[in-house]
Amino acid sequence: MGALKMRTELLNVGSLLAKEARGMEEQPLYRSTVFETEDTGDYDRANCGERYLYDRIEAPNRDCLGEAISRLEQGQDTAVFGAGMGAISAVFLALNRKGSHVVVNRAVYGETIELLNDILTTYGVDVSYVDFESLEAVEQAVTERTTLIYTEVLTNPLLRVVDLDAVTALARRRGVLTVVDSTFTTPMLIRPLEHGADLVIHSLTKYFGGHSDITGGSVTGSRELIKKVKRTQVLLGSCMAPDSAWLALRSLRTMELRVRRQMENAAAIAGALEGDPRVRYVNYPGLVSHPQHELADRLLDGGYGAMLSFRVEDDLEKVDEMIHRLKVIRYLGTLGGIRTSLAHPATAFRHEFSREELEAVGIYDGLVRISAGIEDAEDLIEDLREALGVFGE
Ligand SMILES: *Cc1c(COP(=O)(O)O)cnc(C)c1O
């Protein structure tokens, strides 16, 4: 972070970037899809990014949000998308062509893998899925056709930590780009560009939005790379609507407060579950028992994230009964919101992967994922203890 602490930065960024908004405390919402042109020269000015023409290409609220994210990630420019998946698909499409090859952490977000398997590979892009805990495996997967290495910092749902410094060093040596989906970590925990990554992606639907009412995504990096990504985005039509951009900027101002509390709650839940006889193990990088706790300490600042998972008995009926018993925690297919939510990865992924494939990567029927919210930690722990009664008192 530059001279300001993140909390201050979050309040300042992007509020008055649009010229018309001078003197206002907050940014107006610009819903216009088109902007008047005065003369033929305006088209040239628009092409140089000096003027707005048409919403899908560039728009004020999206620009402000992008500028804010660039500041937080310490990047030159940001493209803002209608969804995290819009950001991810634009990056893969912008940086690859028929015959390219990408090296991907096999533990990344499920739909990123579906995008690669169901779309990219059918256009002739080859994918190698690698266990990023073995750097030799990553190195061996890189070929002459490799364009990029793609990973997350904390993986879903096992919360394994990726040694980003080692991965970017390897990528540089081999002349390929590193792309990081930092949705789980947020700029509060790590700024991947400062660790040598070339592009950092977020699903703004999660911690940036934080209130489960915005869908969005972003990609941040050098001006040159973002220009390529934006060109693809314009053609795919995956921009974020002005309303969402406005709301996302509003939400971003409280992200530090929310995420700080969410991380405290995650740590408290992880600590309580670790001592519970009905829980076989807890995956949380903040626990000393986490096999990569030291790596997490070295890589992340200010906390270990607000996601954790734990394993109970592999009995789906009992897992359902446990879910039904919960009164505070919700069973939701998302994460990063102010309310604590629970997900069941094995059933969420079952349409795409077999039980054997899932178990091979540690996703058992008894595995439960928690995204900590901002409630009182004691209420959350009590709620879980009560629900775990299904597995014995
Ligand atoms: C949710 C998520 C995405 C996809 O984002 P959407 O906004 O749902 O399109 C990508 N990566 C990670 C790690 C996510 O959690």
The ligand as a MOL file (V3000), in Angstrom:
LIG
                    3D

  0  0  0     0  0            999 V3000
M  V30 BEGIN CTAB
M  V30 COUNTS 15 15 0 0 0
M  V30 BEGIN ATOM
M  V30 1 C -16.8410 -17.0690 -7.4170 0
M  V30 2 C -15.4850 -17.2700 -7.9410 0
M  V30 3 C -15.2140 -17.0900 -9.3120 0
M  V30 4 C -16.2990 -16.7280 -10.3100 0
M  V30 5 O -16.8340 -15.4870 -10.0750 0
M  V30 6 P -18.3350 -15.0790 -10.5020 0
M  V30 7 O -18.4300 -13.6700 -10.0640 0
M  V30 8 O -19.2840 -16.0030 -9.8250 0
M  V30 9 O -18.4080 -15.2400 -11.9930 0
M  V30 10 C -13.9150 -17.2740 -9.7400 0
M  V30 11 N -12.9290 -17.6340 -8.8930 0
M  V30 12 C -13.1540 -17.8170 -7.5860 0
M  V30 13 C -12.0180 -18.2170 -6.7030 0
M  V30 14 C -14.4310 -17.6530 -7.0640 0
M  V30 15 O -14.6560 -17.8560 -5.7560 0
M  V30 END ATOM
M  V30 BEGIN BOND
M  V30 1 1 1 2
M  V30 2 1 2 3
M  V30 3 2 2 14
M  V30 4 1 3 4
M  V30 5 2 3 10
M  V30 6 1 4 5
M  V30 7 1 5 6
M  V30 8 2 6 7
M  V30 9 1 6 8
M  V30 10 1 6 9
M  V30 11 1 10 11
M  V30 12 2 11 12
M  V30 13 1 12 13
M  V30 14 1 12 14
M  V30 15 1 14 15
M  V30 END BOND
M  V30 END CTAB
M  END
